[in-house]
Amino acid sequence: QVQLMESGGGSVQAGGSPRLSCLVSTNLTDINNMAWYRRAPGKQRELVVLITRTGITNYRDSVKGRFTGSRDNAMNTVTLQMNSLKPEDTAVYYCYTDVRSTLNVYWGQGIQVTVSS
C-alpha cells in the first residue's frame, strides 16, 4: 500500500507563489508516473501536470509557464511550484501515482488552495 501526503496548501493572494509537496511512502524507483490533479468547485477533476518516470513533464495549457512540477527520487517527494496564481486556480489539489510492479494507482487525500483577488 502506497500512501501520499500533500502539504503546502492554504489561502494566498492572486499573484502568489505557493509550493505544494507530496511525500510518497515508497521508493520512487518503483513508481511510474506521478501527477498533480485539481478539482475546482463545481467542476470535474483535471490534470495539472504529469511527471513521467524519466522526469518528462506535460502541463495543461492554463498553467504552462506558471507551474513547475518535479520529482526527487532520493527524497521520495513530488512538488508543484505554482507562480502567478489566479483566482481560477482555486481548487483542491491531489497528488497521484501509479506503481510499475503492480499497475495500481494511488491518490493523496487532497489539499485546498484558495486564491483571492
N, C-alpha and C positions, 0 to 999 in steps of 0.2 A: 504494500500500500504506500503510495507516494502522497505526501502532504505538501501543500503550497501555502505559504503565509505571506500575504501582502502587507505592506506598510508604506507610510508616507503620504497618505491622502489628507484631505481636510478642505477647509474653505480658503480660497485665495481670490485676490483681485484680478480682474482682467489684465493681461499682460504679464502675469506672474509666471514663475518657473519652478514648480514643484517637481520632485523626483519620487517616483514610485519604485519600490523594491519588492522582489518576490524571492523568498528563501525556499529552496526545494529540499526536501528531506532525504534525497538520494543523490548519489554521484551523477553529475550531469553527463558523464561519458555514456551512460545508458539511456540518456534522453535523446529523442529525435528532434522534433520541432518544439519550440516554445513560442508563446504569443501573448499579447495583451489584447483583450477584448473590452468592450464597454457597452453598457446599456443605459441609454438616456431615458428620462421619464416618458412613458407612453410609447416607447419605440422598442424595436427588436434589438437583441444583442448584435453587435457588429465588430468585425475585426479591425483592430487599430494597427498592429504590426505583427508580422510573422518573422521569427528568427529561426533559421534552419540550423541544423547540427553544425554546419561549417561556418555559421555566422552571417550568412546572407540574410538581408532584411527586405521585407516587402511591406510598404506602408499603404494605408488607404489615402486617397488623394487629399482629403481635407486636412490631414496632419503632416503631409510631406513638407519638409523644410522647417517644421516647428518641433516635432517629436523625434527622439532618438531612442531606439531600443537596442539593448546589448545584453550579452550573457557572459558571465565569468565562471567558467567551468571549475576553476580552482576554489572559488568561494561558494559554489552551488547557488548562485544568485542570478536573477534576471532583473534588469532595471528598465525603467521608462523615464527618460528625461523629457519633460514637457516644457516648452518655452512658448512665449507669446500666447498664453491661454486666452480663450474666448468664452463667453457665456455658453455657447453651444457645445463646448467641451464638457459641460456638466454632465456627469454620469457616474454610475458605479463601474469601476474598472476591475477586470478579472484577469488573473494570471492563468495560463493554460499550458499544459504539456502533454506530450504523448511519448510513450516508452518504446524503445526499439525492440526489446526482447519479448514483450507481451502484447504490444499494439494497444494497450489500454490508454485511455485519456484521463486526465485529471484536471480539476478546476480548483482555484482558490475560492474562498468564500466571498470575495469582492471587497472593494474599498471605495468609499464615496469621495468624489472630487467635485466640489461646488465652486463655480466661478461666478463672481458677482461683477457687475459692470460699474 
